[in-house]
């Protein structure tokens, strides 16, 4: 007889969600987190699209440690000194069911981890799982510090580089082309200063994404999120291309923070922390093994992430994948069968959910983003066209179409046509 119905490795959003649901259904659940508390290893700052957790914990934002509800979107194409920016503000962004929140992952994940414990899960932190117990190609438990703990099923939610799955031969090693390095800085500022600078009220916030110079012309980009009394800024850089840069990550992050578009927004802010993390980046092509005899894989460990330039999603996919993993385990418990044939229902649930459908819609986008013109020529082209429109120096006027055409031709009209078509097809 097993010690537990389910052992969940990883106390992030996916793992805690699975533990919460299983515990509510009365299953014996062990949730193991390597950090000192749930969320201790996660980077501060980020954006949660609320729809996934709202279905599990209705009105969760009333008790959860959220920062600000996003009511303003900002997208910028940047050169070393210029920025071409599009703002979008709408009450539709704040409507329940389609709203999103800026959250501090350390605080938010800890809250959800504690919710799982309140529901009845045995939640333990500060414990490292050394390896999985595999008997006759079936996962039957975990080993922690030489101690064996068994379960009918093990759910792996231990992050993008799931070494446990790799060590046990359940999935292939993650490739550099499939992941990115995320680096962040958080600056403390008074709430009123943040609200004045971004034109938002006390419970409102902004989410900003930047392409071009922030990543030094390589695949990647910058971001900024408004917290209650701090601002998180940072970069996401394709791991496969970092070696091609003539700047270090540190130099790129410093340059981003000093850019004329960013510096005024964090002016007089006190640096609270710096952090870094590896994140999934390749979309559908990164998703590999999801289930097998006695195990399921969810969240970042499964490669669930969508980055299409103007929108980055990972948290809502992690939460729903944790939920669906729990539902599959509940069905397996009712049948008394935790074989691959029964746990395959997890994949069926994923296919029927927004997760696999959205990943399929955007499956071509990661390849499209490999185009260096997106991060080099196009930001420069847009900035130069805007300068032609707005810089007045007393010289005789030239028709705007002629001035614009000069910059379009510098990129290449055929390149514009081909890239535009590929871009449309990728989204």
N, C-alpha and C positions, 0 to 999 in steps of 0.2 A: 504494500500500500504506500502511495506517495505521501510525502510530507505536506504538499500543497496541491490544490487544483491547478494553480497557475503561478509561475514565477516570472516576474517582469523585470528585465534588466534595463535601467535607465529611468530616472525620475524627471524627465522633461515633459513636454506637453503630451506627446504620444503615449508614453509609458504611464503617466499619472491618469490620463483619461481612461485608458484600458483598465487600470487598477480600480478607479472610481466606479466604473460601470459593473465590473465583475463583483466587487465587494457589495454593491447595492443589491445584486442578484443573489447574494448569500454564499458565493464561492469563497474558498479559503485562498487568499491571495498574498503573495510576498512581493513587495516592491522594493528593489535594491537600487540605491543611488550611490555612485562612487564619490561624489563631492560631499562636503560637510553638511549640506542641506540641499533639498530639491531646488535646482536652478542655480546653484553656486558656481557651476562651470559655464553657464550661459552668459553671453555678452549683454551688457546693459543697452537697452534701447532697441526698438523694433516696432513693427506694425502687425496687429492682429485683426484680420477680417472676422467679424463677430459671428457670422451665420453658423459656423460649425459648433462652437461651444454653446451658443444660444439654444440650440436644439437639445442639448444635454443638460445644461443648467440654465433654465429660463431666467432672464433678467440678471445674469451673472455680474454685469457691470455695476450693479447696486452694492455688491459686497466685495468684488475683486479689486485688487490694487491697480486699477488702470490709471494712466496719466491724463491723456486728453483724447476726446473724440475728434477724429480728423474731419474737418469741414473745408479744407483748402488743399488742393493738389498743385504742385509746381514742378515743371520739367524744364531743364535748361541744357542748351548746347554751349559748351565753353571752350574758349581758347585761353592762352596764358593770361590775357588781360580783359577779354570780352565775355559777355554772356547774352545769349538770345533765349528769352524765357517765356513760357506760356503758363498762365495761371488759370486754374479752374476752381470756382467756389460755388457750392450749391447746397441747399438744405437736403437734397436727395442723398448726399453723401452721409447724412446723419440719421436717416430714417432707420428705424429698428428692422433688422433683418438684412439690411445692406450697409450697415454702418461698420466702422472700423476704429480701432483705438491704438494709440501709441502706448506701449507698455515697457516697463523695465523687466527684462526676463528674469533676473535674479529674484525679484519680489513676486512677480506674477507666477512663475513656475513653483515657487515655494508655497504659495497659496493653494495652487491646484494639487500639489503633492500632499499638503495637509488635508485637503478635501477628501482625497482618496483614503487617508488614514481615518478621518472622521466617519467615512462610509463603512469602515470595518477592515480595510486592508492592513496587513502588517507592513508598515513602511519604515525602512531602515536606511540611514545615510552614513557616509564615511566608510563604506564597505566596497572593496573592489572584487569583482567576479574574475577569477583567474582563467577559467575555461569552462566549457560546457561538458556535461557528461553525455557521451554518445555510446549507446549500446545497440549493436546490430543495425547501425545506420539510423537509429532513432534517438532523438534528444530526450533525455529523461531527467535532466536537472542541471545544477551548476555546482562549481567548486569555488569556495571562498576561503582563502587562508588555510587550505588543507581540509576544510570541513565540507562534506557533501550534503546538499539539500536537493531532494527530488520533487518532481511535479509531473502532472499529466501532460502539461504543455508549458513551454518556455516562450515568452514573447520578448524579442530583441528590439529594444528602442534605445540603443546605446550610441546614437550619433552617426554622422556620415561615414567615418572610418571605423565601421563595426569590426573590430579586431577579433571579437569572439566568433562571429560568423565566418570570418576569413580563416581563422586558426582551425576551426572545425570542418573546413572545406565545404561550407554551405553556400558560399558566394565567392566570386572572384575578387582579387585585390582591386581597390578603387584606383583608377588611372588619373594622372595629373590633369588630363584634358576634361575630366568629368567634374572637377571641383574648383572652387575659388577660395582665395584667402580674404576674409573680412577683417578689417581693422577699424576700431572706433575710438573716439575721444568723447568724453562727456564734460560739458562746461556748466557750472552752476551760475544761474542768473535769477534775479527776482521774477516772480510770476508776472508782475505788471510790466516789466521790461520786455519779456517775451511776447506778451499780448500786444503791446504797442508796436513792436517791430514786425509782427506778422499779421496785425490787424484782426486779431481774434479775441473772443471773450474768455472768461475765466475757465470754462470747461471745454473750450475749443482748441484745436491744434492744427498743425500743418505737416504735410509729408512732401519732401522735396527730393528729386532725383536729378543727377547731373551726368552728362556724357561729354567726352572729348578730353580736354587737358587734365582732368582729375586723375585719369588712369595713364597719363603720359602717352596717349595715342594707342594704348593697347586695349585688348578686350577687357571691359570692366566699366566702372563708373563710381560716382560719389553719391552720398545720401545725407539728408539732414532730417531729424525728427524733433518735434517740440514736446518736451516733458512738462510737468507742472512747474518745476523750478530749475530746470536745466535743459540743455540742448545737446543732442547726440549727433555728431557728424562722423563720417568715415568713408571708407573705400571698399569696394569689392573688386578683386583683381583675379583674372583667370590664372590659376597656378601654372598652367602649361606655358604661359607667355612671360612670366615674371623675369626669367633669365634673359629675355630679349630687351629688357628696358635698360636705358643708360642711367636710370635713377633707382635708388633703393625705395622700398615701401615707405620707410621713414621720410625720405625726401619728398615723395609724392604726397604723403599725408600732410606734411608741413606746408607744402606748396598749396594744397587745397585749402587749408585753414587760413592762409594769407591771401587767397584770391580776393579781388575787389568785390565779388558777389557774396563771398562767405564771411570775410573778416568783419564787416559791420554787424552781422547777425550774431556773432559770438563776442563782440567787443566787450571788454571788462569782465568777461566770464572767468571764473576760477576753474582750472582743470581739476576735475575730480578723479578721473581714471582713464587708463588706456587699456585696451584689451584686443585680442585677436582670436580668430576661430576659422576652421575650415568648413565650408558650406557646400552642399550639392549644387550643381550648376548646369548639368547636361540634359535635364528634362527627362523625357520618356526613354531616351537611349541609355540612361543610367540605371533604370529599374531592371533588376535581375531577379534573383530568387526571392520569393515572397512567403513561401510556406513549404512545409515538408513534414515528415513523420515527427510529431511532437514539438514543432516550433512554428512561429510566425515572425515576420519582420515588418516593422512599421516605422513611420516618421522619416527622419533624415537617413536612418540606417537603410531604408528601402529606396532612398534616392528621390523622395517626393518633394519637388521644388519646382516652381515656375518663375522664370525671370524673362520678361519680354520687354525690357527697357523702361517702359513707362509704368510697369507694375511688377512688384516682386512679392511672391507668395510662398510661404512655407509653413507658417503656424497653423493655418486653417486645414491644410493637407495633413499635417501631423496629428491634429486633434481628431479629425474624421477617420484617419487610418487607425488610430488607437481605438476609436469607437467600434469600427468594423471588425478589428481583430478580436475585441471583446465579444461582439455578437457571434462571431464564428466559434469562439471557445464555448460560449453558452450552449450553442447548438450541439457541439461535440460532447459536452458534458451530459446533455440530455440523452444522447445516443450511446454514451459510454465508449466512444471511439475517437481517439485523437490521432488517427493515421492521416497520411497525406490525402487520401481519398476524401475524408470527411472535412479536413481543414481547407480543402480547395474552395470551400464556400467563401472563404475570406477573399480570394481572387475574384470570385463571382460578384461579391458585394462591391469590391473596388471597381470592377468594370461597370457596374450599374450606377456608381456614384459619380459625382462631379470630378473626383480625383483623376481617374483614368481617362475620362472624357475630355477634361481640360488639358491634360498632358498630351493627349492625341491631337487636339486642335493645334497646339503650339509646338508640335514635335520638330518642325523644321526651323524654328527660330534660333536655337543655339548655333546651328550651322550658319545661318544668315549673319549672326553677330560676329563671326570670324572675319568678316569683311573689314579690312583696316581703314577703308574710306569713311566708315561710320564714325570712327574716333579721331580722324585726322582731317581729311579734306572737307567733309561736310560741315563740321563746326566752323571751320575757317571760312567756307563759302557763305554760310548764313551770316556770320559776323560781318564779313566784307559787304554783303548786300545791304545789311541794316545800316552800316556806316555810310554807304552811298545815299541812302534814303534820308538820314538824319543829320549828317555832318555838313554844315554850311560854312564855306570858307571864302566866299566872295568870288570864286571863279565862275566863268559862264556856265550856265546850266546845260547838262546833257540829258537827253531823254532817259528816264529810269530803265526802260527796257534795254537800252544799249549798255548802260552801266551794269545791269544785272547779268546780261548775256556774257559779258567779259568774264565774270566769275563762274558762271555755269560752264562755259567752255574750258575754264581752267581745270575743272573736275572731269569734264568730258560728257557730252550729251548722251553718248551711247552708254557710258557708265551709269549716268543718272537714270536712264530708261531701264537698263537691266537691273540695277539695284532696287529701283522702285517696284518693278514687277516681282522680284524675289521677296521684297519686304511685304508686299500685299499678300502673296501666296503663303507666307510664313505665319501670318496672323489671321 
